[in-house]
Amino acid sequence: MQLVKDLIELSKHIQIISQDEVYIKFLMNQKDSRGRSAFQIASDYNFFPVLQTDEIGTIIGKKWNGKISHNGKL
C-alpha cells in the first residue's frame, strides 16, 4: 500500500512542478511493460486523486471530445 501512496504523491508533485499540459500528457501516455498507459493504470487501480486534478481532467476531456473544442465548435 505504501507504493500506491508514493506513486500518487509523485504524480501530484509532477503536476505541481509542471503546469505544461503537453508535458503532463506526454508523461500520462507513457506505457509500462504490459502496454498500459499511466491513464489506464490510474483508472484500473482507482487512483482518483490523480484523475480528479484539473490538469488531468482537461487532458481527459480533450481526449474524450477529440477535435471538438469544449465550447462545441470545431
C-alpha positions as CSV (number, residue, x, y, z in Angstrom):
1,M,0.0,0.0,0.0
2,Q,2.9,2.4,0.6
3,L,3.9,2.1,-3.0
4,V,0.5,3.2,-4.1
5,K,0.7,6.2,-1.8
6,D,4.1,7.1,-3.1
7,L,3.1,6.9,-6.7
8,I,0.1,9.1,-6.1
9,E,2.3,11.7,-4.3
10,L,4.8,11.5,-7.2
11,S,2.1,12.2,-9.7
12,K,0.8,15.2,-7.7
13,H,4.3,16.7,-7.5
14,I,4.8,16.3,-11.2
15,Q,1.6,18.2,-11.8
16,I,2.6,20.9,-9.3
17,I,6.1,21.3,-10.8
18,S,4.9,21.3,-14.4
19,Q,1.8,23.2,-15.4
20,D,2.6,22.4,-19.0
21,E,-0.3,20.4,-20.4
22,V,1.8,18.9,-23.2
23,Y,4.4,17.6,-20.8
24,I,1.8,16.1,-18.4
25,K,0.0,14.5,-21.3
26,F,3.4,13.0,-22.5
27,L,4.0,11.5,-19.1
28,M,0.5,10.1,-18.7
29,N,0.7,8.5,-22.2
30,Q,3.9,6.6,-21.3
31,K,3.4,2.8,-21.2
32,D,4.6,0.1,-18.8
33,S,5.9,-3.3,-19.8
34,R,2.4,-4.5,-20.3
35,G,1.5,-1.7,-22.7
36,R,-0.8,0.2,-20.3
37,S,-0.6,4.0,-20.2
38,A,-0.5,5.9,-17.0
39,F,-4.1,6.9,-17.7
40,Q,-5.2,3.3,-17.9
41,I,-3.2,2.3,-14.8
42,A,-4.7,5.2,-12.8
43,S,-8.2,4.2,-13.9
44,D,-7.7,0.4,-13.4
45,Y,-6.5,0.9,-9.8
46,N,-8.9,3.8,-8.9
47,F,-6.2,6.4,-8.4
48,F,-8.9,9.0,-8.2
49,P,-6.7,11.7,-6.5
50,V,-4.6,11.7,-9.7
51,L,-7.5,11.5,-12.2
52,Q,-9.5,14.3,-10.4
53,T,-6.9,17.0,-10.8
54,D,-7.8,20.0,-13.0
55,E,-4.8,19.3,-15.3
56,I,-5.6,15.7,-15.9
57,G,-9.3,16.5,-16.2
58,T,-8.6,18.9,-19.0
59,I,-6.4,16.3,-20.8
60,I,-9.0,13.6,-20.4
61,G,-11.8,16.0,-21.6
62,K,-9.8,16.8,-24.7
63,K,-9.1,13.1,-25.4
64,W,-12.8,12.2,-24.9
65,N,-14.1,15.0,-27.1
66,G,-11.5,14.6,-29.8
67,K,-11.1,17.6,-32.2
68,I,-14.3,19.2,-30.8
69,S,-13.5,22.1,-28.5
70,H,-15.1,22.5,-25.1
71,N,-17.5,25.1,-26.4
72,G,-18.8,22.8,-29.1
73,K,-17.1,24.5,-32.1
74,L,-14.6,22.9,-34.4
